[in-house]
């Protein structure tokens, strides 16, 4: 189980889609308690990862960087 959440805000570039997907996967694993979901839960698990990555992308698109 993951223990450290990586910072995705970099001074020289926005996070890549892959970095956002990996962070979302890490988050869903942590909150669900599953490293790998069962076949019955796989669709919900993947939908959560996709949704969280999309929300995180919107967050970064809206942040004002000084």
OpenMM code with the backbone's topology and positions (N, CA, C; nanometers):
from openmm import Vec3, app, unit

residues = "UNK UNK UNK UNK UNK UNK UNK UNK UNK UNK UNK UNK UNK UNK UNK UNK UNK UNK UNK UNK UNK UNK UNK UNK UNK UNK UNK UNK UNK UNK UNK UNK UNK UNK UNK UNK UNK UNK UNK UNK UNK UNK UNK UNK UNK UNK UNK UNK UNK UNK UNK UNK UNK UNK UNK UNK UNK UNK UNK UNK UNK UNK UNK UNK UNK UNK".split()
positions = [
    Vec3(0.0857, -0.1180, 0.0000),
    Vec3(0.0000, 0.0000, 0.0000),
    Vec3(0.0898, 0.1237, 0.0000),
    Vec3(0.0514, 0.2233, -0.0762),
    Vec3(0.1307, 0.3454, -0.0873),
    Vec3(0.1302, 0.4215, 0.0452),
    Vec3(0.2392, 0.4883, 0.0737),
    Vec3(0.2485, 0.5639, 0.1965),
    Vec3(0.2731, 0.7125, 0.1719),
    Vec3(0.3373, 0.7454, 0.0637),
    Vec3(0.3728, 0.8846, 0.0377),
    Vec3(0.2975, 0.9367, -0.0838),
    Vec3(0.2371, 1.0526, -0.0659),
    Vec3(0.1713, 1.1196, -0.1773),
    Vec3(0.2744, 1.2144, -0.2387),
    Vec3(0.2968, 1.2022, -0.3692),
    Vec3(0.3939, 1.2876, -0.4366),
    Vec3(0.3300, 1.4193, -0.4763),
    Vec3(0.4062, 1.5256, -0.4608),
    Vec3(0.3610, 1.6578, -0.5042),
    Vec3(0.3635, 1.6623, -0.6563),
    Vec3(0.2597, 1.7161, -0.7148),
    Vec3(0.2509, 1.7239, -0.8603),
    Vec3(0.2685, 1.8657, -0.9134),
    Vec3(0.2874, 1.9611, -0.8254),
    Vec3(0.3080, 2.0994, -0.8699),
    Vec3(0.4574, 2.1216, -0.8850),
    Vec3(0.4983, 2.1441, -1.0088),
    Vec3(0.6384, 2.1650, -1.0402),
    Vec3(0.6595, 2.3103, -1.0806),
    Vec3(0.7757, 2.3684, -1.0518),
    Vec3(0.7972, 2.5098, -1.0848),
    Vec3(0.8099, 2.5368, -1.2342),
    Vec3(0.8469, 2.4364, -1.3125),
    Vec3(0.8763, 2.4615, -1.4532),
    Vec3(0.7778, 2.4001, -1.5527),
    Vec3(0.6775, 2.3243, -1.5032),
    Vec3(0.5850, 2.2601, -1.5962),
    Vec3(0.4622, 2.2075, -1.5225),
    Vec3(0.3534, 2.1923, -1.5942),
    Vec3(0.2355, 2.1292, -1.5332),
    Vec3(0.2560, 1.9775, -1.5290),
    Vec3(0.1811, 1.9083, -1.4444),
    Vec3(0.1944, 1.7622, -1.4399),
    Vec3(0.1432, 1.6996, -1.5695),
    Vec3(0.2033, 1.5888, -1.6070),
    Vec3(0.1592, 1.5179, -1.7267),
    Vec3(0.0324, 1.4377, -1.6957),
    Vec3(-0.0373, 1.3959, -1.7991),
    Vec3(-0.1555, 1.3117, -1.7799),
    Vec3(-0.1183, 1.1816, -1.7096),
    Vec3(-0.0035, 1.1259, -1.7424),
    Vec3(0.0409, 1.0024, -1.6776),
    Vec3(0.0642, 1.0232, -1.5279),
    Vec3(0.1269, 1.1346, -1.4918),
    Vec3(0.1501, 1.1644, -1.3500),
    Vec3(0.0180, 1.1804, -1.2757),
    Vec3(-0.0798, 1.2448, -1.3398),
    Vec3(-0.2101, 1.2622, -1.2768),
    Vec3(-0.2812, 1.1284, -1.2600),
    Vec3(-0.2743, 1.0421, -1.3601),
    Vec3(-0.3366, 0.9091, -1.3518),
    Vec3(-0.2734, 0.8265, -1.2399),
    Vec3(-0.1404, 0.8312, -1.2298),
    Vec3(-0.0727, 0.7550, -1.1253),
    Vec3(-0.1078, 0.8066, -0.9862),
    Vec3(-0.1175, 0.9375, -0.9718),
    Vec3(-0.1561, 0.9941, -0.8425),
    Vec3(-0.3004, 0.9581, -0.8087),
    Vec3(-0.3886, 0.9618, -0.9079),
    Vec3(-0.5280, 0.9244, -0.8853),
    Vec3(-0.5383, 0.7774, -0.8469),
    Vec3(-0.4616, 0.6924, -0.9127),
    Vec3(-0.4597, 0.5503, -0.8791),
    Vec3(-0.4125, 0.5295, -0.7361),
    Vec3(-0.3085, 0.6006, -0.6980),
    Vec3(-0.2560, 0.5924, -0.5617),
    Vec3(-0.3639, 0.6334, -0.4604),
    Vec3(-0.4347, 0.7413, -0.4892),
    Vec3(-0.5399, 0.7892, -0.4011),
    Vec3(-0.6528, 0.6876, -0.3883),
    Vec3(-0.6995, 0.6336, -0.5009),
    Vec3(-0.8100, 0.5372, -0.4984),
    Vec3(-0.7682, 0.4103, -0.4241),
    Vec3(-0.6469, 0.3660, -0.4451),
    Vec3(-0.5978, 0.2491, -0.3702),
    Vec3(-0.5998, 0.2762, -0.2210),
    Vec3(-0.5553, 0.3942, -0.1838),
    Vec3(-0.5472, 0.4285, -0.0413),
    Vec3(-0.6858, 0.4342, 0.0220),
    Vec3(-0.7782, 0.5065, -0.0399),
    Vec3(-0.9094, 0.5238, 0.0236),
    Vec3(-0.9956, 0.3986, 0.0148),
    Vec3(-0.9761, 0.3166, -0.0889),
    Vec3(-1.0586, 0.1959, -0.1020),
    Vec3(-1.0030, 0.0795, -0.0207),
    Vec3(-0.8742, 0.0834, 0.0060),
    Vec3(-0.8112, -0.0269, 0.0772),
    Vec3(-0.7747, -0.1433, -0.0129),
    Vec3(-0.7916, -0.1267, -0.1436),
    Vec3(-0.7593, -0.2317, -0.2398),
    Vec3(-0.6411, -0.1904, -0.3256),
    Vec3(-0.5451, -0.2782, -0.3369),
    Vec3(-0.4366, -0.2534, -0.4326),
    Vec3(-0.4854, -0.2876, -0.5724),
    Vec3(-0.5579, -0.3959, -0.5834),
    Vec3(-0.6170, -0.4396, -0.7095),
    Vec3(-0.7613, -0.4797, -0.6809),
    Vec3(-0.8590, -0.4161, -0.7438),
    Vec3(-0.9984, -0.4491, -0.7146),
    Vec3(-1.0376, -0.5838, -0.7750),
    Vec3(-1.1432, -0.6408, -0.7214),
    Vec3(-1.1986, -0.7632, -0.7794),
    Vec3(-1.2601, -0.7292, -0.9153),
    Vec3(-1.2886, -0.8317, -0.9933),
    Vec3(-1.3515, -0.8080, -1.1235),
    Vec3(-1.4852, -0.7368, -1.1075),
    Vec3(-1.5576, -0.7678, -1.0008),
    Vec3(-1.6875, -0.7043, -0.9765),
    Vec3(-1.6731, -0.5549, -0.9473),
    Vec3(-1.5590, -0.5134, -0.8916),
    Vec3(-1.5385, -0.3733, -0.8550),
    Vec3(-1.4467, -0.2975, -0.9496),
    Vec3(-1.3946, -0.3654, -1.0503),
    Vec3(-1.2967, -0.3032, -1.1388),
    Vec3(-1.3515, -0.1807, -1.2115),
    Vec3(-1.4723, -0.1871, -1.2603),
    Vec3(-1.5292, -0.0740, -1.3351),
    Vec3(-1.5431, 0.0491, -1.2449),
    Vec3(-1.5915, 0.0303, -1.1237),
    Vec3(-1.6046, 0.1426, -1.0303),
    Vec3(-1.4674, 0.1985, -0.9926),
    Vec3(-1.3720, 0.1106, -0.9724),
    Vec3(-1.2354, 0.1498, -0.9377),
    Vec3(-1.1747, 0.2343, -1.0492),
    Vec3(-1.1846, 0.1868, -1.1738),
    Vec3(-1.1283, 0.2592, -1.2874),
    Vec3(-1.2004, 0.3915, -1.3122),
    Vec3(-1.3321, 0.3932, -1.2923),
    Vec3(-1.4080, 0.5175, -1.3083),
    Vec3(-1.3636, 0.6213, -1.2053),
    Vec3(-1.3352, 0.5759, -1.0839),
    Vec3(-1.2879, 0.6674, -0.9799),
    Vec3(-1.1515, 0.7240, -1.0170),
    Vec3(-1.0611, 0.6410, -1.0657),
    Vec3(-0.9281, 0.6872, -1.1063),
    Vec3(-0.9404, 0.7915, -1.2180),
    Vec3(-1.0210, 0.7625, -1.3177),
    Vec3(-1.0396, 0.8554, -1.4296),
    Vec3(-1.1006, 0.9871, -1.3825),
    Vec3(-1.2017, 0.9797, -1.2976),
    Vec3(-1.2679, 1.0997, -1.2471),
    Vec3(-1.1762, 1.1860, -1.1632),
    Vec3(-1.0991, 1.1235, -1.0762),
    Vec3(-1.0076, 1.1992, -0.9900),
    Vec3(-0.8972, 1.2634, -1.0726),
    Vec3(-0.8461, 1.1932, -1.1724),
    Vec3(-0.7437, 1.2510, -1.2596),
    Vec3(-0.8001, 1.3722, -1.3342),
    Vec3(-0.9239, 1.3638, -1.3801),
    Vec3(-0.9864, 1.4755, -1.4521),
    Vec3(-1.0068, 1.5964, -1.3607),
    Vec3(-1.0521, 1.5727, -1.2401),
    Vec3(-1.0723, 1.6821, -1.1441),
    Vec3(-0.9381, 1.7456, -1.1081),
    Vec3(-0.8360, 1.6641, -1.0936),
    Vec3(-0.7034, 1.7172, -1.0616),
    Vec3(-0.6493, 1.8006, -1.1766),
    Vec3(-0.6731, 1.7577, -1.3002),
    Vec3(-0.6304, 1.8369, -1.4168),
    Vec3(-0.7000, 1.9730, -1.4154),
    Vec3(-0.8305, 1.9746, -1.3869),
    Vec3(-0.9043, 2.1018, -1.3803),
    Vec3(-0.8470, 2.1913, -1.2707),
    Vec3(-0.8110, 2.1316, -1.1578),
    Vec3(-0.7503, 2.2090, -1.0497),
    Vec3(-0.6236, 2.2779, -1.0992),
    Vec3(-0.5346, 2.2016, -1.1608),
    Vec3(-0.4101, 2.2600, -1.2088),
    Vec3(-0.4328, 2.3635, -1.3179),
    Vec3(-0.5325, 2.3431, -1.4013),
    Vec3(-0.5634, 2.4400, -1.5063),
    Vec3(-0.6139, 2.5717, -1.4478),
    Vec3(-0.6717, 2.5679, -1.3290),
    Vec3(-0.7295, 2.6878, -1.2685),
    Vec3(-0.6370, 2.7561, -1.1665),
    Vec3(-0.5338, 2.6870, -1.1233),
    Vec3(-0.4431, 2.7484, -1.0257),
    Vec3(-0.3658, 2.8640, -1.0876),
    Vec3(-0.3514, 2.9684, -1.0114),
    Vec3(-0.2701, 3.0817, -1.0551),
    Vec3(-0.1298, 3.0646, -0.9957),
    Vec3(-0.0324, 3.0597, -1.0820),
    Vec3(0.1054, 3.0412, -1.0394),
    Vec3(0.1730, 3.1772, -1.0354),
    Vec3(0.2388, 3.2053, -0.9241),
    Vec3(0.3071, 3.3339, -0.9093),
    Vec3(0.4507, 3.3235, -0.9514),
] * unit.nanometer
topology = app.Topology()
chain = topology.addChain("A")
for resn in residues:
    res = topology.addResidue(resn, chain)
    for name in ("N", "CA", "C"):
        topology.addAtom(name, app.Element.getBySymbol(name[0]), res)
